[in-house]
Amino acid sequence: MITYRCGKCGKVVEIDSERMGIKCPFCGSKIFYKERPPTARKLKAR
């Protein structure tokens, strides 16, 4: 299972990647954003 956030209602939804036809069970939206851990990256300036 992969965790996504619904683009319409903002609720966190766990979706099975094996299924086709992904839809939010709360509002019916088909737009999702992948949840990513809050990690800060350090880059060296040139």
C-alpha positions in Angstrom: 0.0 0.0 0.0 1.1 3.5 -0.9 0.0 6.6 1.0 -1.4 9.5 -1.0 -3.2 12.8 -0.1 -6.4 13.6 -2.0 -6.2 16.8 -4.0 -9.8 17.8 -3.3 -10.6 16.9 0.3 -7.0 16.6 1.6 -7.6 13.3 3.4 -4.8 10.7 3.6 -5.7 7.6 1.5 -3.9 4.3 1.3 -4.1 2.9 -2.2 -3.2 -0.5 -3.5 -0.9 0.0 -6.5 -2.2 -3.2 -8.1 -5.6 -1.8 -8.6 -6.6 0.2 -11.7 -9.2 3.0 -11.3 -8.1 5.0 -8.3 -10.8 7.1 -6.6 -11.0 8.8 -3.2 -13.4 6.9 -0.9 -14.3 10.1 0.9 -15.1 12.6 -1.9 -14.8 10.6 -5.2 -11.9 12.7 -6.6 -9.3 11.1 -8.9 -6.5 13.6 -8.1 -3.8 12.5 -5.6 -0.5 13.8 -4.4 2.2 11.3 -3.2 3.0 11.7 0.5 6.8 12.3 1.0 8.7 12.4 4.3 9.8 15.9 5.3 13.5 15.7 4.7 15.8 18.7 4.3 18.5 18.5 1.7 21.8 20.4 2.1 23.5 21.6 -1.1 27.0 23.0 -1.4 27.2 26.4 -3.1 29.6 26.8 -5.9 
